[in-house]
Amino acid sequence: MEERRNISRVDYSAKGVVVICDTGEKYMVETKDVSPLGMGLIMPPETPDIVGKDIIIVASTLIMYSDVNRQVKNADGTYTVGIHARQFTPEVLQYLFRHIADE
């Protein structure tokens, strides 16, 4: 029997911010698509190589802790970035709540 279930990304256009966990750097991004397991982003030209980095993205109505699995430069200088969702750890949740309270 053929497996018909899959988790496909759906269009999800929103403004967001990416925080690189180990450096605290922040970048404004646009989301392209989303699934329960990941997301596609468009990041600005000044984005460093973040493949393999842990990030937190906050976009519209969702927060995702993830790692970056690909980063491709576009003709206009921006980057298309693919991220894979990770489970929140207690440390990441504490970081989020501490910084939300500080805002």
Biopython code that builds the backbone (N, CA, C, O; Angstrom):
import numpy as np
from Bio.PDB.StructureBuilder import StructureBuilder

atoms = [
    (1, "MET", "N", (0.844, -1.181, 0.000)),
    (1, "MET", "CA", (0.000, 0.000, 0.000)),
    (1, "MET", "C", (0.888, 1.242, 0.000)),
    (1, "MET", "O", (1.859, 1.310, 0.754)),
    (2, "GLU", "N", (0.570, 2.192, -0.815)),
    (2, "GLU", "CA", (1.353, 3.427, -0.950)),
    (2, "GLU", "C", (1.014, 4.406, 0.172)),
    (2, "GLU", "O", (-0.154, 4.639, 0.483)),
    (3, "GLU", "N", (2.059, 4.971, 0.769)),
    (3, "GLU", "CA", (1.872, 5.970, 1.826)),
    (3, "GLU", "C", (1.464, 7.291, 1.174)),
    (3, "GLU", "O", (2.189, 7.811, 0.326)),
    (4, "ARG", "N", (0.328, 7.829, 1.559)),
    (4, "ARG", "CA", (-0.163, 9.072, 0.955)),
    (4, "ARG", "C", (0.031, 10.284, 1.852)),
    (4, "ARG", "O", (-0.142, 11.421, 1.414)),
    (5, "ARG", "N", (0.386, 10.045, 3.092)),
    (5, "ARG", "CA", (0.575, 11.169, 3.998)),
    (5, "ARG", "C", (1.956, 11.763, 3.794)),
    (5, "ARG", "O", (2.936, 11.037, 3.620)),
    (6, "ASN", "N", (2.028, 13.057, 3.815)),
    (6, "ASN", "CA", (3.311, 13.752, 3.870)),
    (6, "ASN", "C", (3.064, 15.116, 4.491)),
    (6, "ASN", "O", (1.931, 15.588, 4.581)),
    (7, "ILE", "N", (4.121, 15.713, 4.901)),
    (7, "ILE", "CA", (3.986, 17.038, 5.503)),
    (7, "ILE", "C", (4.586, 18.027, 4.518)),
    (7, "ILE", "O", (5.805, 18.151, 4.404)),
    (8, "SER", "N", (3.725, 18.718, 3.819)),
    (8, "SER", "CA", (4.159, 19.690, 2.825)),
    (8, "SER", "C", (4.096, 21.086, 3.418)),
    (8, "SER", "O", (3.284, 21.379, 4.295)),
    (9, "ARG", "N", (4.965, 21.924, 2.920)),
    (9, "ARG", "CA", (4.907, 23.321, 3.334)),
    (9, "ARG", "C", (3.795, 24.025, 2.585)),
    (9, "ARG", "O", (3.502, 23.706, 1.432)),
    (10, "VAL", "N", (3.182, 24.982, 3.250)),
    (10, "VAL", "CA", (2.140, 25.801, 2.636)),
    (10, "VAL", "C", (2.609, 27.243, 2.645)),
    (10, "VAL", "O", (3.431, 27.631, 3.475)),
    (11, "ASP", "N", (2.088, 28.031, 1.725)),
    (11, "ASP", "CA", (2.452, 29.446, 1.673)),
    (11, "ASP", "C", (2.179, 30.104, 3.019)),
    (11, "ASP", "O", (1.131, 29.891, 3.628)),
    (12, "TYR", "N", (3.122, 30.893, 3.465)),
    (12, "TYR", "CA", (2.982, 31.619, 4.732)),
    (12, "TYR", "C", (3.833, 32.871, 4.608)),
    (12, "TYR", "O", (5.038, 32.841, 4.857)),
    (13, "SER", "N", (3.208, 33.958, 4.226)),
    (13, "SER", "CA", (3.923, 35.210, 4.013)),
    (13, "SER", "C", (3.738, 36.110, 5.228)),
    (13, "SER", "O", (2.623, 36.528, 5.539)),
    (14, "ALA", "N", (4.838, 36.403, 5.909)),
    (14, "ALA", "CA", (4.785, 37.246, 7.100)),
    (14, "ALA", "C", (6.158, 37.867, 7.330)),
    (14, "ALA", "O", (7.176, 37.324, 6.902)),
    (15, "LYS", "N", (6.174, 38.996, 8.000)),
    (15, "LYS", "CA", (7.424, 39.601, 8.450)),
    (15, "LYS", "C", (7.823, 38.914, 9.743)),
    (15, "LYS", "O", (6.971, 38.487, 10.523)),
    (16, "GLY", "N", (9.127, 38.813, 9.962)),
    (16, "GLY", "CA", (9.578, 38.170, 11.179)),
    (16, "GLY", "C", (10.975, 38.612, 11.547)),
    (16, "GLY", "O", (11.596, 39.424, 10.860)),
    (17, "VAL", "N", (11.455, 38.062, 12.644)),
    (17, "VAL", "CA", (12.813, 38.325, 13.093)),
    (17, "VAL", "C", (13.458, 36.993, 13.457)),
    (17, "VAL", "O", (12.846, 36.140, 14.100)),
    (18, "VAL", "N", (14.711, 36.836, 13.029)),
    (18, "VAL", "CA", (15.504, 35.658, 13.360)),
    (18, "VAL", "C", (16.561, 36.079, 14.365)),
    (18, "VAL", "O", (17.234, 37.093, 14.177)),
    (19, "VAL", "N", (16.710, 35.308, 15.426)),
    (19, "VAL", "CA", (17.768, 35.509, 16.405)),
    (19, "VAL", "C", (18.697, 34.304, 16.313)),
    (19, "VAL", "O", (18.252, 33.164, 16.449)),
    (20, "ILE", "N", (19.985, 34.550, 16.082)),
    (20, "ILE", "CA", (20.975, 33.478, 16.071)),
    (20, "ILE", "C", (21.352, 33.212, 17.520)),
    (20, "ILE", "O", (21.872, 34.093, 18.206)),
    (21, "CYS", "N", (21.090, 32.003, 17.980)),
    (21, "CYS", "CA", (21.187, 31.698, 19.410)),
    (21, "CYS", "C", (22.563, 31.936, 20.007)),
    (21, "CYS", "O", (22.649, 32.488, 21.104)),
    (22, "ASP", "N", (23.638, 31.549, 19.346)),
    (22, "ASP", "CA", (24.950, 31.658, 19.986)),
    (22, "ASP", "C", (25.543, 33.063, 19.955)),
    (22, "ASP", "O", (26.463, 33.353, 20.719)),
    (23, "THR", "N", (25.035, 33.946, 19.086)),
    (23, "THR", "CA", (25.592, 35.298, 19.015)),
    (23, "THR", "C", (24.612, 36.393, 19.427)),
    (23, "THR", "O", (25.023, 37.502, 19.766)),
    (24, "GLY", "N", (23.314, 36.080, 19.396)),
    (24, "GLY", "CA", (22.305, 37.091, 19.707)),
    (24, "GLY", "C", (22.015, 38.034, 18.553)),
    (24, "GLY", "O", (21.207, 38.951, 18.695)),
    (25, "GLU", "N", (22.670, 37.824, 17.395)),
    (25, "GLU", "CA", (22.406, 38.681, 16.233)),
    (25, "GLU", "C", (20.954, 38.526, 15.805)),
    (25, "GLU", "O", (20.372, 37.445, 15.896)),
    (26, "LYS", "N", (20.375, 39.645, 15.331)),
    (26, "LYS", "CA", (18.980, 39.641, 14.894)),
    (26, "LYS", "C", (18.906, 40.124, 13.453)),
    (26, "LYS", "O", (19.610, 41.050, 13.052)),
    (27, "TYR", "N", (18.038, 39.474, 12.684)),
    (27, "TYR", "CA", (17.833, 39.839, 11.281)),
    (27, "TYR", "C", (16.342, 39.856, 10.981)),
    (27, "TYR", "O", (15.607, 38.945, 11.362)),
    (28, "MET", "N", (15.907, 40.907, 10.291)),
    (28, "MET", "CA", (14.533, 40.979, 9.829)),
    (28, "MET", "C", (14.412, 40.079, 8.604)),
    (28, "MET", "O", (15.272, 40.108, 7.724)),
    (29, "VAL", "N", (13.345, 39.277, 8.544)),
    (29, "VAL", "CA", (13.169, 38.310, 7.466)),
    (29, "VAL", "C", (11.736, 38.361, 6.954)),
    (29, "VAL", "O", (10.858, 38.983, 7.552)),
    (30, "GLU", "N", (11.533, 37.691, 5.837)),
    (30, "GLU", "CA", (10.190, 37.424, 5.328)),
    (30, "GLU", "C", (10.046, 35.924, 5.220)),
    (30, "GLU", "O", (10.938, 35.241, 4.717)),
    (31, "THR", "N", (8.934, 35.414, 5.687)),
    (31, "THR", "CA", (8.701, 33.989, 5.559)),
    (31, "THR", "C", (8.094, 33.713, 4.186)),
    (31, "THR", "O", (7.379, 34.546, 3.629)),
    (32, "LYS", "N", (8.393, 32.527, 3.650)),
    (32, "LYS", "CA", (7.836, 32.098, 2.368)),
    (32, "LYS", "C", (6.793, 31.010, 2.558)),
    (32, "LYS", "O", (5.687, 31.076, 2.021)),
    (33, "ASP", "N", (7.179, 30.009, 3.336)),
    (33, "ASP", "CA", (6.299, 28.869, 3.544)),
    (33, "ASP", "C", (6.602, 28.233, 4.888)),
    (33, "ASP", "O", (7.630, 28.508, 5.507)),
    (34, "VAL", "N", (5.669, 27.359, 5.338)),
    (34, "VAL", "CA", (5.805, 26.767, 6.660)),
    (34, "VAL", "C", (5.168, 25.383, 6.686)),
    (34, "VAL", "O", (4.226, 25.098, 5.946)),
    (35, "SER", "N", (5.697, 24.543, 7.544)),
    (35, "SER", "CA", (5.090, 23.256, 7.867)),
    (35, "SER", "C", (5.354, 23.031, 9.350)),
    (35, "SER", "O", (6.085, 23.806, 9.967)),
    (36, "PRO", "N", (4.776, 21.992, 9.930)),
    (36, "PRO", "CA", (5.084, 21.709, 11.337)),
    (36, "PRO", "C", (6.554, 21.380, 11.576)),
    (36, "PRO", "O", (7.030, 21.451, 12.709)),
    (37, "LEU", "N", (7.271, 21.021, 10.520)),
    (37, "LEU", "CA", (8.663, 20.612, 10.675)),
    (37, "LEU", "C", (9.680, 21.632, 10.193)),
    (37, "LEU", "O", (10.879, 21.413, 10.365)),
    (38, "GLY", "N", (9.253, 22.730, 9.599)),
    (38, "GLY", "CA", (10.231, 23.690, 9.103)),
    (38, "GLY", "C", (9.600, 24.888, 8.438)),
    (38, "GLY", "O", (8.385, 25.084, 8.466)),
    (39, "MET", "N", (10.480, 25.695, 7.828)),
    (39, "MET", "CA", (10.023, 26.935, 7.237)),
    (39, "MET", "C", (11.033, 27.393, 6.196)),
    (39, "MET", "O", (12.221, 27.087, 6.294)),
    (40, "GLY", "N", (10.555, 28.126, 5.200)),
    (40, "GLY", "CA", (11.424, 28.773, 4.233)),
    (40, "GLY", "C", (11.422, 30.268, 4.491)),
    (40, "GLY", "O", (10.367, 30.859, 4.721)),
    (41, "LEU", "N", (12.595, 30.883, 4.455)),
    (41, "LEU", "CA", (12.737, 32.307, 4.768)),
    (41, "LEU", "C", (13.494, 33.028, 3.658)),
    (41, "LEU", "O", (14.266, 32.422, 2.915)),
    (42, "ILE", "N", (13.259, 34.320, 3.563)),
    (42, "ILE", "CA", (14.095, 35.198, 2.750)),
    (42, "ILE", "C", (14.808, 36.122, 3.725)),
    (42, "ILE", "O", (14.174, 36.842, 4.496)),
    (43, "MET", "N", (16.161, 36.090, 3.681)),
    (43, "MET", "CA", (16.970, 36.898, 4.601)),
    (43, "MET", "C", (17.754, 37.940, 3.828)),
    (43, "MET", "O", (18.022, 37.756, 2.641)),
    (44, "PRO", "N", (18.128, 39.035, 4.481)),
    (44, "PRO", "CA", (18.798, 40.145, 3.805)),
    (44, "PRO", "C", (20.215, 39.789, 3.340)),
    (44, "PRO", "O", (20.812, 38.821, 3.811)),
    (45, "PRO", "N", (20.744, 40.600, 2.398)),
    (45, "PRO", "CA", (22.078, 40.335, 1.847)),
    (45, "PRO", "C", (23.195, 40.305, 2.877)),
    (45, "PRO", "O", (24.189, 39.608, 2.672)),
    (46, "GLU", "N", (23.067, 41.031, 3.970)),
    (46, "GLU", "CA", (24.142, 41.082, 4.970)),
    (46, "GLU", "C", (24.154, 39.879, 5.916)),
    (46, "GLU", "O", (24.962, 39.832, 6.844)),
    (47, "THR", "N", (23.279, 38.920, 5.692)),
    (47, "THR", "CA", (23.235, 37.733, 6.529)),
    (47, "THR", "C", (24.519, 36.923, 6.380)),
    (47, "THR", "O", (24.923, 36.615, 5.259)),
    (48, "PRO", "N", (25.169, 36.573, 7.493)),
    (48, "PRO", "CA", (26.357, 35.708, 7.394)),
    (48, "PRO", "C", (25.925, 34.280, 7.073)),
    (48, "PRO", "O", (24.732, 33.982, 7.028)),
    (49, "ASP", "N", (26.887, 33.411, 6.853)),
    (49, "ASP", "CA", (26.586, 31.991, 6.637)),
    (49, "ASP", "C", (26.101, 31.416, 7.963)),
    (49, "ASP", "O", (26.861, 31.355, 8.929)),
    (50, "ILE", "N", (24.846, 30.998, 8.012)),
    (50, "ILE", "CA", (24.277, 30.490, 9.261)),
    (50, "ILE", "C", (23.882, 29.013, 9.161)),
    (50, "ILE", "O", (23.171, 28.508, 10.030)),
    (51, "VAL", "N", (24.324, 28.330, 8.134)),
    (51, "VAL", "CA", (24.016, 26.907, 8.001)),
    (51, "VAL", "C", (24.588, 26.169, 9.216)),
    (51, "VAL", "O", (25.749, 26.353, 9.580)),
    (52, "GLY", "N", (23.758, 25.341, 9.825)),
    (52, "GLY", "CA", (24.160, 24.584, 11.009)),
    (52, "GLY", "C", (23.938, 25.316, 12.317)),
    (52, "GLY", "O", (24.121, 24.728, 13.383)),
    (53, "LYS", "N", (23.549, 26.582, 12.268)),
    (53, "LYS", "CA", (23.325, 27.358, 13.493)),
    (53, "LYS", "C", (21.926, 27.107, 14.051)),
    (53, "LYS", "O", (20.993, 26.802, 13.308)),
    (54, "ASP", "N", (21.795, 27.239, 15.372)),
    (54, "ASP", "CA", (20.495, 27.241, 16.034)),
    (54, "ASP", "C", (19.935, 28.644, 15.958)),
    (54, "ASP", "O", (20.646, 29.617, 16.210)),
    (55, "ILE", "N", (18.660, 28.752, 15.610)),
    (55, "ILE", "CA", (18.010, 30.055, 15.557)),
    (55, "ILE", "C", (16.650, 29.966, 16.231)),
    (55, "ILE", "O", (16.101, 28.886, 16.447)),
    (56, "ILE", "N", (16.133, 31.136, 16.552)),
    (56, "ILE", "CA", (14.744, 31.278, 16.964)),
    (56, "ILE", "C", (14.136, 32.260, 15.986)),
    (56, "ILE", "O", (14.698, 33.328, 15.742)),
    (57, "ILE", "N", (12.990, 31.907, 15.423)),
    (57, "ILE", "CA", (12.286, 32.831, 14.542)),
    (57, "ILE", "C", (10.946, 33.172, 15.164)),
    (57, "ILE", "O", (10.233, 32.301, 15.663)),
    (58, "VAL", "N", (10.619, 34.450, 15.124)),
    (58, "VAL", "CA", (9.319, 34.933, 15.560)),
    (58, "VAL", "C", (8.688, 35.582, 14.339)),
    (58, "VAL", "O", (9.214, 36.559, 13.807)),
    (59, "ALA", "N", (7.559, 35.037, 13.893)),
    (59, "ALA", "CA", (6.896, 35.545, 12.694)),
    (59, "ALA", "C", (5.394, 35.551, 12.919)),
    (59, "ALA", "O", (4.773, 34.501, 13.087)),
    (60, "SER", "N", (4.828, 36.725, 12.919)),
    (60, "SER", "CA", (3.388, 36.883, 13.043)),
    (60, "SER", "C", (2.854, 36.135, 14.254)),
    (60, "SER", "O", (2.962, 36.637, 15.373)),
    (61, "THR", "N", (2.289, 34.969, 14.069)),
    (61, "THR", "CA", (1.645, 34.255, 15.171)),
    (61, "THR", "C", (2.390, 33.013, 15.612)),
    (61, "THR", "O", (1.826, 32.184, 16.326)),
    (62, "LEU", "N", (3.664, 32.858, 15.201)),
    (62, "LEU", "CA", (4.351, 31.657, 15.637)),
    (62, "LEU", "C", (5.808, 31.913, 15.996)),
    (62, "LEU", "O", (6.453, 32.832, 15.492)),
    (63, "ILE", "N", (6.295, 31.059, 16.889)),
    (63, "ILE", "CA", (7.694, 31.073, 17.317)),
    (63, "ILE", "C", (8.228, 29.677, 17.064)),
    (63, "ILE", "O", (7.609, 28.690, 17.459)),
    (64, "MET", "N", (9.384, 29.590, 16.402)),
    (64, "MET", "CA", (9.963, 28.284, 16.102)),
    (64, "MET", "C", (11.437, 28.295, 16.487)),
    (64, "MET", "O", (12.177, 29.221, 16.155)),
    (65, "TYR", "N", (11.842, 27.253, 17.186)),
    (65, "TYR", "CA", (13.249, 27.005, 17.485)),
    (65, "TYR", "C", (13.719, 26.026, 16.427)),
    (65, "TYR", "O", (13.086, 24.987, 16.237)),
    (66, "SER", "N", (14.804, 26.320, 15.736)),
    (66, "SER", "CA", (15.205, 25.480, 14.614)),
    (66, "SER", "C", (16.687, 25.554, 14.343)),
    (66, "SER", "O", (17.414, 26.360, 14.924)),
    (67, "ASP", "N", (17.116, 24.681, 13.435)),
    (67, "ASP", "CA", (18.476, 24.803, 12.928)),
    (67, "ASP", "C", (18.394, 25.039, 11.426)),
    (67, "ASP", "O", (17.440, 24.630, 10.765)),
    (68, "VAL", "N", (19.401, 25.700, 10.912)),
    (68, "VAL", "CA", (19.430, 26.087, 9.503)),
    (68, "VAL", "C", (20.091, 24.960, 8.719)),
    (68, "VAL", "O", (21.219, 24.563, 9.012)),
    (69, "ASN", "N", (19.369, 24.445, 7.709)),
    (69, "ASN", "CA", (19.942, 23.345, 6.940)),
    (69, "ASN", "C", (20.362, 23.729, 5.526)),
    (69, "ASN", "O", (21.042, 22.948, 4.861)),
    (70, "ARG", "N", (19.974, 24.910, 5.051)),
    (70, "ARG", "CA", (20.477, 25.365, 3.757)),
    (70, "ARG", "C", (20.339, 26.869, 3.643)),
    (70, "ARG", "O", (19.472, 27.483, 4.264)),
    (71, "GLN", "N", (21.220, 27.454, 2.829)),
    (71, "GLN", "CA", (21.217, 28.899, 2.592)),
    (71, "GLN", "C", (21.722, 29.124, 1.174)),
    (71, "GLN", "O", (22.877, 28.833, 0.866)),
    (72, "VAL", "N", (20.850, 29.644, 0.310)),
    (72, "VAL", "CA", (21.174, 29.832, -1.102)),
    (72, "VAL", "C", (21.047, 31.303, -1.450)),
    (72, "VAL", "O", (20.036, 31.934, -1.145)),
    (73, "LYS", "N", (22.084, 31.854, -2.094)),
    (73, "LYS", "CA", (22.056, 33.263, -2.477)),
    (73, "LYS", "C", (21.181, 33.448, -3.705)),
    (73, "LYS", "O", (21.300, 32.705, -4.678)),
    (74, "ASN", "N", (20.303, 34.439, -3.656)),
    (74, "ASN", "CA", (19.416, 34.779, -4.767)),
    (74, "ASN", "C", (20.073, 35.836, -5.661)),
    (74, "ASN", "O", (21.048, 36.471, -5.260)),
    (75, "ALA", "N", (19.544, 36.020, -6.855)),
    (75, "ALA", "CA", (20.087, 36.986, -7.819)),
    (75, "ALA", "C", (20.087, 38.417, -7.269)),
    (75, "ALA", "O", (20.955, 39.214, -7.626)),
    (76, "ASP", "N", (19.128, 38.747, -6.410)),
    (76, "ASP", "CA", (19.042, 40.108, -5.858)),
    (76, "ASP", "C", (19.911, 40.314, -4.618)),
    (76, "ASP", "O", (19.863, 41.380, -4.004)),
    (77, "GLY", "N", (20.707, 39.305, -4.241)),
    (77, "GLY", "CA", (21.599, 39.423, -3.085)),
    (77, "GLY", "C", (21.022, 38.885, -1.799)),
    (77, "GLY", "O", (21.766, 38.639, -0.849)),
    (78, "THR", "N", (19.706, 38.693, -1.738)),
    (78, "THR", "CA", (19.096, 38.106, -0.543)),
    (78, "THR", "C", (19.397, 36.611, -0.512)),
    (78, "THR", "O", (19.971, 36.060, -1.451)),
    (79, "TYR", "N", (19.003, 35.972, 0.570)),
    (79, "TYR", "CA", (19.213, 34.539, 0.717)),
    (79, "TYR", "C", (17.892, 33.830, 0.942)),
    (79, "TYR", "O", (17.035, 34.322, 1.676)),
    (80, "THR", "N", (17.726, 32.684, 0.317)),
    (80, "THR", "CA", (16.641, 31.783, 0.655)),
    (80, "THR", "C", (17.218, 30.786, 1.641)),
    (80, "THR", "O", (18.227, 30.138, 1.367)),
    (81, "VAL", "N", (16.572, 30.667, 2.789)),
    (81, "VAL", "CA", (17.081, 29.848, 3.884)),
    (81, "VAL", "C", (16.036, 28.808, 4.254)),
    (81, "VAL", "O", (14.857, 29.128, 4.400)),
    (82, "GLY", "N", (16.467, 27.575, 4.402)),
    (82, "GLY", "CA", (15.591, 26.502, 4.864)),
    (82, "GLY", "C", (15.938, 26.138, 6.288)),
    (82, "GLY", "O", (17.107, 25.950, 6.623)),
    (83, "ILE", "N", (14.923, 26.038, 7.128)),
    (83, "ILE", "CA", (15.155, 25.698, 8.524)),
    (83, "ILE", "C", (14.336, 24.472, 8.905)),
    (83, "ILE", "O", (13.279, 24.200, 8.335)),
    (84, "HIS", "N", (14.852, 23.748, 9.879)),
    (84, "HIS", "CA", (14.213, 22.535, 10.368)),
    (84, "HIS", "C", (13.895, 22.724, 11.846)),
    (84, "HIS", "O", (14.775, 23.052, 12.643)),
    (85, "ALA", "N", (12.641, 22.516, 12.203)),
    (85, "ALA", "CA", (12.192, 22.751, 13.581)),
    (85, "ALA", "C", (12.842, 21.794, 14.568)),
    (85, "ALA", "O", (13.121, 20.639, 14.246)),
    (86, "ARG", "N", (13.078, 22.296, 15.778)),
    (86, "ARG", "CA", (13.605, 21.493, 16.886)),
    (86, "ARG", "C", (12.650, 21.643, 18.061)),
    (86, "ARG", "O", (11.877, 22.599, 18.132)),
    (87, "GLN", "N", (12.714, 20.698, 18.969)),
    (87, "GLN", "CA", (11.913, 20.826, 20.186)),
    (87, "GLN", "C", (12.540, 21.889, 21.076)),
    (87, "GLN", "O", (13.762, 22.007, 21.160)),
    (88, "PHE", "N", (11.681, 22.661, 21.739)),
    (88, "PHE", "CA", (12.183, 23.641, 22.686)),
    (88, "PHE", "C", (12.825, 22.928, 23.868)),
    (88, "PHE", "O", (12.289, 21.949, 24.387)),
    (89, "THR", "N", (13.976, 23.432, 24.282)),
    (89, "THR", "CA", (14.618, 22.939, 25.495)),
    (89, "THR", "C", (14.237, 23.883, 26.631)),
    (89, "THR", "O", (13.822, 25.013, 26.375)),
    (90, "PRO", "N", (14.369, 23.445, 27.870)),
    (90, "PRO", "CA", (14.081, 24.353, 28.987)),
    (90, "PRO", "C", (14.930, 25.630, 28.922)),
    (90, "PRO", "O", (14.451, 26.709, 29.271)),
    (91, "GLU", "N", (16.191, 25.509, 28.475)),
    (91, "GLU", "CA", (17.070, 26.684, 28.395)),
    (91, "GLU", "C", (16.566, 27.688, 27.354)),
    (91, "GLU", "O", (16.591, 28.895, 27.595)),
    (92, "VAL", "N", (16.116, 27.199, 26.217)),
    (92, "VAL", "CA", (15.604, 28.093, 25.175)),
    (92, "VAL", "C", (14.325, 28.768, 25.645)),
    (92, "VAL", "O", (14.141, 29.966, 25.429)),
    (93, "LEU", "N", (13.452, 28.024, 26.275)),
    (93, "LEU", "CA", (12.218, 28.619, 26.797)),
    (93, "LEU", "C", (12.526, 29.687, 27.847)),
    (93, "LEU", "O", (11.895, 30.743, 27.856)),
    (94, "GLN", "N", (13.491, 29.421, 28.732)),
    (94, "GLN", "CA", (13.869, 30.427, 29.730)),
    (94, "GLN", "C", (14.403, 31.675, 29.042)),
    (94, "GLN", "O", (14.064, 32.791, 29.438)),
    (95, "TYR", "N", (15.234, 31.502, 28.016)),
    (95, "TYR", "CA", (15.762, 32.638, 27.252)),
    (95, "TYR", "C", (14.608, 33.463, 26.677)),
    (95, "TYR", "O", (14.591, 34.688, 26.802)),
    (96, "LEU", "N", (13.647, 32.785, 26.048)),
    (96, "LEU", "CA", (12.519, 33.498, 25.442)),
    (96, "LEU", "C", (11.738, 34.282, 26.485)),
    (96, "LEU", "O", (11.460, 35.466, 26.295)),
    (97, "PHE", "N", (11.383, 33.626, 27.587)),
    (97, "PHE", "CA", (10.588, 34.300, 28.601)),
    (97, "PHE", "C", (11.343, 35.449, 29.259)),
    (97, "PHE", "O", (10.742, 36.476, 29.574)),
    (98, "ARG", "N", (12.631, 35.298, 29.470)),
    (98, "ARG", "CA", (13.441, 36.390, 30.034)),
    (98, "ARG", "C", (13.436, 37.589, 29.100)),
    (98, "ARG", "O", (13.277, 38.724, 29.548)),
    (99, "HIS", "N", (13.609, 37.345, 27.799)),
    (99, "HIS", "CA", (13.684, 38.451, 26.854)),
    (99, "HIS", "C", (12.321, 39.054, 26.528)),
    (99, "HIS", "O", (12.229, 40.241, 26.215)),
    (100, "ILE", "N", (11.275, 38.259, 26.598)),
    (100, "ILE", "CA", (9.938, 38.811, 26.409)),
    (100, "ILE", "C", (9.609, 39.750, 27.562)),
    (100, "ILE", "O", (9.032, 40.818, 27.354)),
    (101, "ALA", "N", (9.974, 39.353, 28.770)),
    (101, "ALA", "CA", (9.688, 40.189, 29.946)),
    (101, "ALA", "C", (10.479, 41.489, 29.902)),
    (101, "ALA", "O", (10.030, 42.501, 30.439)),
    (102, "ASP", "N", (11.663, 41.478, 29.263)),
    (102, "ASP", "CA", (12.492, 42.676, 29.190)),
    (102, "ASP", "C", (11.990, 43.704, 28.185)),
    (102, "ASP", "O", (12.369, 44.873, 28.260)),
    (103, "GLU", "N", (11.155, 43.293, 27.257)),
    (103, "GLU", "CA", (10.688, 44.207, 26.195)),
    (103, "GLU", "C", (9.660, 45.169, 26.703)),
    (103, "GLU", "O", (9.166, 46.002, 25.943)),
]
sb = StructureBuilder()
sb.init_structure("model")
sb.init_model(0)
sb.init_chain("A")
sb.init_seg("    ")
for serial, (resi, resn, name, xyz) in enumerate(atoms, 1):
    if name == "N":
        sb.init_residue(resn, " ", resi, " ")
    sb.init_atom(name, np.array(xyz, "f"), 0.0, 1.0, " ", f" {name:<3s}", serial, name[0])
structure = sb.get_structure()
